[in-house]
Amino acid sequence: MQNVPTRTVFDVITDFLADEPTPNELLNYHLPDDLQARVDVLVEKNGEGQLTFDEQQELFDFIRADEMMGLLKAKTKLRLRKQDS
């Protein structure tokens, strides 16, 4: 049986960025519902101390991706403000 590659948060975000979104599309970006649901499950399990090592790594990837997107959105907002002035 062949392993099917798992879609990671980084796959989804890099696919989005590769499509060259407009600044507004970037500012309005959020994870697809299935990945957001996965984050919610991981956060809940983490709160209960029930995460496996692999799930801890997966949650860490979501956190890193969220931090990166937050920084990208902040820089985009600054760039737009400078263009408007």
BALOBA-1460 file (C-alpha; in Angstrom, 3 decimals):
// residues 85
<rec num="1" residu="m" x="0.000" y="0.000" z="0.000"/>
<rec num="2" residu="q" x="1.365" y="3.400" z="-0.992"/>
<rec num="3" residu="n" x="1.310" y="6.320" z="1.445"/>
<rec num="4" residu="v" x="-0.765" y="9.249" z="0.268"/>
<rec num="5" residu="p" x="1.014" y="12.560" z="0.874"/>
<rec num="6" residu="t" x="-0.612" y="14.639" z="3.585"/>
<rec num="7" residu="r" x="-1.525" y="18.224" z="2.798"/>
<rec num="8" residu="t" x="0.299" y="20.410" z="5.302"/>
<rec num="9" residu="v" x="-0.412" y="23.962" z="6.383"/>
<rec num="10" residu="f" x="2.766" y="24.997" z="4.572"/>
<rec num="11" residu="d" x="1.559" y="23.340" z="1.348"/>
<rec num="12" residu="v" x="-1.690" y="25.265" z="1.518"/>
<rec num="13" residu="i" x="-0.084" y="28.625" z="2.312"/>
<rec num="14" residu="t" x="2.668" y="28.325" z="-0.286"/>
<rec num="15" residu="d" x="0.090" y="27.339" z="-2.923"/>
<rec num="16" residu="f" x="-1.887" y="30.445" z="-1.986"/>
<rec num="17" residu="l" x="1.196" y="32.681" z="-2.156"/>
<rec num="18" residu="a" x="2.347" y="31.129" z="-5.447"/>
<rec num="19" residu="d" x="-0.900" y="32.346" z="-7.014"/>
<rec num="20" residu="e" x="0.321" y="35.917" z="-6.340"/>
<rec num="21" residu="p" x="-2.643" y="37.171" z="-4.289"/>
<rec num="22" residu="t" x="-3.527" y="40.843" z="-4.258"/>
<rec num="23" residu="p" x="-2.837" y="42.716" z="-1.024"/>
<rec num="24" residu="n" x="-6.543" y="42.528" z="-0.118"/>
<rec num="25" residu="e" x="-6.676" y="38.788" z="-0.809"/>
<rec num="26" residu="l" x="-3.643" y="38.382" z="1.421"/>
<rec num="27" residu="l" x="-5.172" y="40.450" z="4.214"/>
<rec num="28" residu="n" x="-8.409" y="38.445" z="4.025"/>
<rec num="29" residu="y" x="-6.710" y="35.038" z="3.911"/>
<rec num="30" residu="h" x="-7.659" y="32.375" z="6.414"/>
<rec num="31" residu="l" x="-7.052" y="28.654" z="6.562"/>
<rec num="32" residu="p" x="-9.448" y="26.379" z="4.724"/>
<rec num="33" residu="d" x="-12.188" y="25.008" z="6.987"/>
<rec num="34" residu="d" x="-10.708" y="21.497" z="7.149"/>
<rec num="35" residu="l" x="-7.332" y="22.774" z="8.354"/>
<rec num="36" residu="q" x="-8.946" y="25.179" z="10.824"/>
<rec num="37" residu="a" x="-10.946" y="22.262" z="12.207"/>
<rec num="38" residu="r" x="-7.700" y="20.298" z="12.578"/>
<rec num="39" residu="v" x="-6.125" y="23.209" z="14.496"/>
<rec num="40" residu="d" x="-9.146" y="23.286" z="16.801"/>
<rec num="41" residu="v" x="-8.803" y="19.549" z="17.516"/>
<rec num="42" residu="l" x="-5.076" y="19.868" z="18.197"/>
<rec num="43" residu="v" x="-5.553" y="22.850" z="20.512"/>
<rec num="44" residu="e" x="-8.241" y="21.012" z="22.446"/>
<rec num="45" residu="k" x="-6.116" y="17.877" z="22.757"/>
<rec num="46" residu="n" x="-3.149" y="20.017" z="23.807"/>
<rec num="47" residu="g" x="-5.235" y="21.607" z="26.550"/>
<rec num="48" residu="e" x="-6.058" y="18.140" z="27.813"/>
<rec num="49" residu="g" x="-2.426" y="17.010" z="27.610"/>
<rec num="50" residu="q" x="-3.356" y="14.363" z="25.024"/>
<rec num="51" residu="l" x="-1.112" y="15.240" z="22.074"/>
<rec num="52" residu="t" x="1.236" y="12.663" z="20.605"/>
<rec num="53" residu="f" x="4.723" y="13.766" z="19.591"/>
<rec num="54" residu="d" x="3.664" y="13.968" z="15.921"/>
<rec num="55" residu="e" x="0.603" y="16.028" z="16.838"/>
<rec num="56" residu="q" x="2.803" y="18.386" z="18.877"/>
<rec num="57" residu="q" x="4.965" y="18.901" z="15.802"/>
<rec num="58" residu="e" x="1.877" y="19.460" z="13.651"/>
<rec num="59" residu="l" x="0.520" y="22.041" z="16.104"/>
<rec num="60" residu="f" x="3.926" y="23.746" z="16.164"/>
<rec num="61" residu="d" x="3.792" y="23.975" z="12.344"/>
<rec num="62" residu="f" x="0.363" y="25.631" z="12.544"/>
<rec num="63" residu="i" x="1.692" y="28.109" z="15.118"/>
<rec num="64" residu="r" x="4.741" y="28.940" z="12.985"/>
<rec num="65" residu="a" x="2.568" y="29.356" z="9.888"/>
<rec num="66" residu="d" x="0.163" y="31.613" z="11.800"/>
<rec num="67" residu="e" x="3.042" y="33.775" z="13.027"/>
<rec num="68" residu="m" x="4.442" y="34.047" z="9.497"/>
<rec num="69" residu="m" x="1.076" y="34.991" z="8.006"/>
<rec num="70" residu="g" x="0.493" y="37.530" z="10.780"/>
<rec num="71" residu="l" x="3.827" y="39.171" z="10.019"/>
<rec num="72" residu="l" x="3.142" y="39.117" z="6.278"/>
<rec num="73" residu="k" x="-0.265" y="40.722" z="6.811"/>
<rec num="74" residu="a" x="1.222" y="43.420" z="9.084"/>
<rec num="75" residu="k" x="3.881" y="44.268" z="6.497"/>
<rec num="76" residu="t" x="1.250" y="44.359" z="3.765"/>
<rec num="77" residu="k" x="-0.856" y="46.789" z="5.815"/>
<rec num="78" residu="l" x="2.182" y="49.045" z="6.344"/>
<rec num="79" residu="r" x="2.993" y="48.984" z="2.636"/>
<rec num="80" residu="l" x="-0.590" y="49.908" z="1.760"/>
<rec num="81" residu="r" x="-0.578" y="52.788" z="4.250"/>
<rec num="82" residu="k" x="2.656" y="54.136" z="2.759"/>
<rec num="83" residu="q" x="1.135" y="53.961" z="-0.742"/>
<rec num="84" residu="d" x="-1.937" y="55.875" z="0.445"/>
<rec num="85" residu="s" x="0.112" y="58.702" z="1.987"/>
